[in-house]
């Protein structure tokens, strides 16, 4: 009877420090402990240094009266407002320019990207010139161009440009439009009407999509959605007694009083951000369209579809799967680039926060607020775009 030489049957026992799972957990734990220790060291060292220099700490300063004016405020900002309210006003201004900038940049980008692939020589070269010039000029210079080279050279209030005489005035102090006054009943009714219209549009789109899949009948979804979006608020407006009043600005000898003024700092920043980011989006759109197989357009053409329908129904829906991921980065860049507003004095988050920092001297707290807000904004934008990207992804059956 022969004796078995070697270990007994079964798996060989692995020494714990050779186990990759155990070793990985140890390294992860050590890394986490190092990060925690480093973070604690930075916070402790900062607190000690601030205390030794008798610099106030904490966020109690946010409840102190600010004592400075803000040129543009979409929310109430009374004279006795505190620093927290001032920072909130700056945040709202940042969100306003970021949202409008994203919308305009997307429009400019899609038009420019499609135009770069146009068969018309003039249109194609104009789009190429726009992309190559705008995206290669620093954004700060473009903000200065719009502010100092376009808006500040407009005539003064006495010689204002009047696109609609007596109602709209454009001069070097901004764009003055009629002031809209709305009763609370009408405002609430129109707000809920818009929400109801959005829900109705989503339901109708779903119904029309299922109808097209079942019968092949294609409904004018865009026109119907536009009609619903207009009709619901109009009905709410009429049902509540038409509680909206327009007050036109009045032109005096040397100035224009009344109305709602859009400051030139806002317009310069918005146009620079929109045109600059739109140039990058145009290249993303062009690449996404070129990524769609040429056989798709040939098949659609053989079915008798017109070129605009081929682009809208066949090419763009497939190109979106390539366009959306890099598009997210451009939206994030636009939001963060809005911090350049301080160069022309637009009261965004960084500008108002900088004034608070100068008056209170609490740089650590103000910078921490900036970081948290911009981080939260970026993560929210990324989460929404990731959701939309997953929604547009091809689903295997």
ChimeraX attribute file (.defattr): number of C-alpha atoms within 10 A of each C-alpha:
attribute: neighborCount
match mode: 1-to-1
recipient: residues
	/A:1	3
	/A:2	4
	/A:3	5
	/A:4	8
	/A:5	6
	/A:6	6
	/A:7	9
	/A:8	8
	/A:9	7
	/A:10	6
	/A:11	7
	/A:12	8
	/A:13	8
	/A:14	8
	/A:15	7
	/A:16	10
	/A:17	11
	/A:18	9
	/A:19	11
	/A:20	10
	/A:21	10
	/A:22	12
	/A:23	13
	/A:24	12
	/A:25	11
	/A:26	13
	/A:27	11
	/A:28	12
	/A:29	12
	/A:30	12
	/A:31	12
	/A:32	12
	/A:33	12
	/A:34	12
	/A:35	12
	/A:36	12
	/A:37	12
	/A:38	12
	/A:39	12
	/A:40	12
	/A:41	12
	/A:42	11
	/A:43	11
	/A:44	12
	/A:45	12
	/A:46	13
	/A:47	15
	/A:48	11
	/A:49	11
	/A:50	15
	/A:51	12
	/A:52	9
	/A:53	8
	/A:54	9
	/A:55	13
	/A:56	14
	/A:57	15
	/A:58	9
	/A:59	12
	/A:60	10
	/A:61	17
	/A:62	18
	/A:63	12
	/A:64	14
	/A:65	15
	/A:66	21
	/A:67	14
	/A:68	16
	/A:69	14
	/A:70	14
	/A:71	11
	/A:72	18
	/A:73	16
	/A:74	10
	/A:75	11
	/A:76	9
	/A:77	16
	/A:78	11
	/A:79	11
	/A:80	12
	/A:81	17
	/A:82	19
	/A:83	25
	/A:84	19
	/A:85	20
	/A:86	27
	/A:87	26
	/A:88	18
	/A:89	23
	/A:90	24
	/A:91	20
	/A:92	17
	/A:93	21
	/A:94	22
	/A:95	17
	/A:96	15
	/A:97	23
	/A:98	24
	/A:99	15
	/A:100	15
	/A:101	26
	/A:102	21
	/A:103	15
	/A:104	19
	/A:105	28
	/A:106	24
	/A:107	17
	/A:108	20
	/A:109	27
	/A:110	20
	/A:111	17
	/A:112	27
	/A:113	27
	/A:114	19
	/A:115	21
	/A:116	24
	/A:117	17
	/A:118	14
	/A:119	9
	/A:120	10
	/A:121	12
	/A:122	11
	/A:123	16
	/A:124	17
	/A:125	15
	/A:126	13
	/A:127	22
	/A:128	19
	/A:129	13
	/A:130	17
	/A:131	24
	/A:132	13
	/A:133	11
	/A:134	18
	/A:135	15
	/A:136	10
	/A:137	11
	/A:138	10
	/A:139	19
	/A:140	16
	/A:141	11
	/A:142	20
	/A:143	24
	/A:144	18
	/A:145	15
	/A:146	20
	/A:147	22
	/A:148	17
	/A:149	13
	/A:150	13
	/A:151	22
	/A:152	18
	/A:153	12
	/A:154	17
	/A:155	14
	/A:156	16
	/A:157	19
	/A:158	13
	/A:159	14
	/A:160	22
	/A:161	17
	/A:162	14
	/A:163	10
	/A:164	9
	/A:165	9
	/A:166	13
	/A:167	18
	/A:168	20
	/A:169	25
	/A:170	22
	/A:171	20
	/A:172	20
	/A:173	21
	/A:174	22
	/A:175	20
	/A:176	24
	/A:177	21
	/A:178	19
	/A:179	16
	/A:180	12
	/A:181	12
	/A:182	14
	/A:183	14
	/A:184	12
	/A:185	15
	/A:186	20
	/A:187	18
	/A:188	13
	/A:189	18
	/A:190	19
	/A:191	14
	/A:192	15
	/A:193	21
	/A:194	19
	/A:195	14
	/A:196	16
	/A:197	21
	/A:198	16
	/A:199	12
	/A:200	16
	/A:201	20
	/A:202	12
	/A:203	12
	/A:204	16
	/A:205	17
	/A:206	12
	/A:207	11
	/A:208	16
	/A:209	16
	/A:210	13
	/A:211	14
	/A:212	13
	/A:213	10
	/A:214	9
	/A:215	8
	/A:216	10
	/A:217	12
	/A:218	11
	/A:219	13
	/A:220	9
	/A:221	14
	/A:222	11
	/A:223	10
	/A:224	14
	/A:225	18
	/A:226	12
	/A:227	13
	/A:228	19
	/A:229	19
	/A:230	14
	/A:231	15
	/A:232	20
	/A:233	22
	/A:234	15
	/A:235	14
	/A:236	21
	/A:237	19
	/A:238	11
	/A:239	12
	/A:240	17
	/A:241	11
	/A:242	15
	/A:243	15
	/A:244	15
	/A:245	12
	/A:246	13
	/A:247	15
	/A:248	18
	/A:249	20
	/A:250	16
	/A:251	16
	/A:252	10
	/A:253	7
	/A:254	10
	/A:255	13
	/A:256	17
	/A:257	13
	/A:258	14
	/A:259	20
	/A:260	17
	/A:261	20
	/A:262	16
	/A:263	17
	/A:264	24
	/A:265	26
	/A:266	21
	/A:267	19
	/A:268	25
	/A:269	30
	/A:270	26
	/A:271	20
	/A:272	24
	/A:273	28
	/A:274	24
	/A:275	24
	/A:276	27
	/A:277	28
	/A:278	31
	/A:279	27
	/A:280	23
	/A:281	28
	/A:282	27
	/A:283	21
	/A:284	24
	/A:285	27
	/A:286	21
	/A:287	15
	/A:288	20
	/A:289	23
	/A:290	14
	/A:291	15
	/A:292	19
	/A:293	12
	/A:294	11
	/A:295	9
	/A:296	14
	/A:297	17
	/A:298	12
	/A:299	13
	/A:300	18
	/A:301	14
	/A:302	10
	/A:303	9
	/A:304	10
	/A:305	16
	/A:306	12
	/A:307	12
	/A:308	10
	/A:309	14
	/A:310	18
	/A:311	18
	/A:312	12
	/A:313	13
	/A:314	17
	/A:315	22
	/A:316	19
	/A:317	15
	/A:318	21
	/A:319	21
	/A:320	19
	/A:321	19
	/A:322	21
	/A:323	22
	/A:324	20
	/A:325	16
	/A:326	13
	/A:327	19
	/A:328	19
	/A:329	16
	/A:330	20
	/A:331	24
	/A:332	18
	/A:333	15
	/A:334	23
	/A:335	22
	/A:336	16
	/A:337	16
	/A:338	23
	/A:339	18
	/A:340	18
	/A:341	23
	/A:342	17
	/A:343	13
	/A:344	18
	/A:345	15
	/A:346	27
	/A:347	29
	/A:348	30
	/A:349	26
	/A:350	24
	/A:351	22
	/A:352	24
	/A:353	24
	/A:354	19
	/A:355	17
	/A:356	24
	/A:357	18
	/A:358	11
	/A:359	13
	/A:360	17
	/A:361	15
	/A:362	18
	/A:363	16
	/A:364	15
	/A:365	16
	/A:366	19
	/A:367	15
	/A:368	11
	/A:369	17
	/A:370	17
	/A:371	12
	/A:372	11
	/A:373	14
	/A:374	18
	/A:375	13
	/A:376	12
	/A:377	16
	/A:378	19
	/A:379	13
	/A:380	12
	/A:381	17
	/A:382	17
	/A:383	13
	/A:384	13
	/A:385	18
	/A:386	15
	/A:387	12
	/A:388	14
	/A:389	18
	/A:390	13
	/A:391	11
	/A:392	14
	/A:393	13
	/A:394	10
	/A:395	7
	/A:396	4
	/A:397	3
